[in-house]
Amino acid sequence: MTAEGGRGGAGDTSRHVPVLLAEVVAALAPADGEVFIDGTFGAGGYSHAILAAAATRVVAIDRDPTAIAGGAGMAAHHAGRLTLVHDRFARLDAIAAESGHPAVDGVVLDIGVSSMQIDEAERGFSFRFDGPLDMRMAREGESAADLVTRLEETALANLIYTYGEERLSRPIARAIVRERAVAPILTTRRLADIVARVVRSKPGDIHPATRTFQALRIAVNDELGELEAALDAAERVLKPGGRLAVVTFHSLEDRIVKQFLVDRSGKSPGGSRHAPASRPPEPTFTLLTRKAVAASEAESRVNPRARSAKLRAAARTAAAARTRR
């Protein structure tokens, strides 16, 4: 997730300012000879900083083919130190092995949609522009328009409530079903207008359609499932002492990362006197951030999207990776 700005391509780090960049690099602590996975390449901001910090190598992954194509110039500039892979970060351990690095020294994940995707009306991520209601990061599979067309009212309401944390999910779903019976909902502006007639907002509030669009985007791209799989993959691929840094932008993402690190660091609460705790598994991570790190006021002023960003970081122990139950 990066700052919005003028037009430019992927890999243009002057346009896309990575959130919490200094804090992420400090957590990763790159050193000469180390190998890192950037699971969300985007415009390449984190990859560039890792490569600039020391004589490192980076395997950068993005499910968006546009981001990978846009990073070709950066890869050429770094002369063999940057490998770009079009794939899902849920496979980051397999991708690392396929790239010749079965174990790595650090993993960074920047969760959510990038400003490159938001700025392109044809991608359908934003209600700021009128475009096709798409939202597919990988440009394949079911689109947001497909979900809006296919789901029955209760399922649609549940999706908007669960992934968007939208209290008015039921009247929104009812309005969508009513309007799609008149004509298919195929554009971002039409959906945003439908939601805005249900959700009343006051000056200074977020756009009425923000939570509904978030919910559809998460569902279309299985973002929460991908995040859980990526955290497990990072646990498998990191060397003892390897660092994990994850930047999230809303509570659903942060909750998953927090719970993962609490569990893997052995900080989960024990049993009661009525149900004594069994012997806990050996911790696979030690926390580098006791609580989530937020962006400074100065960064938030320059980059409004940083206001909701949270960084959590941890270091891998020598314990065997766990199997998710």
Secondary structure, 3 states (H helix, E strand, C coil): CECCCCCCCCCCCCCCCECCHHHHHHHHCCCCCCEEEECCCCCCHHHHHHHHHCCCEEEEEECCHHHHHHCHHHHHHCCCCEEEEECCHHHHHHHHHHCCCCCEEEEEEECCCCHHHHHCHHHCCCCCCCCECCCCCCCCCCCHHHHHHHCCHHHHHHHHHHHHCCCCHHHHHHHHHHHHHHCCCCEHHHHHHHHHCCCCCCCCCCCCCHHHHHHHHHHHHCHHHHHHHHHHHHHHHEEEEEEEEEEECCHHHHHHHHHHHHHHCCCCCCCCCCCCCCCCCCCCEEECCCCCEECCHHHHHHCHHHHHCEEEEEEECCCCCCCCC
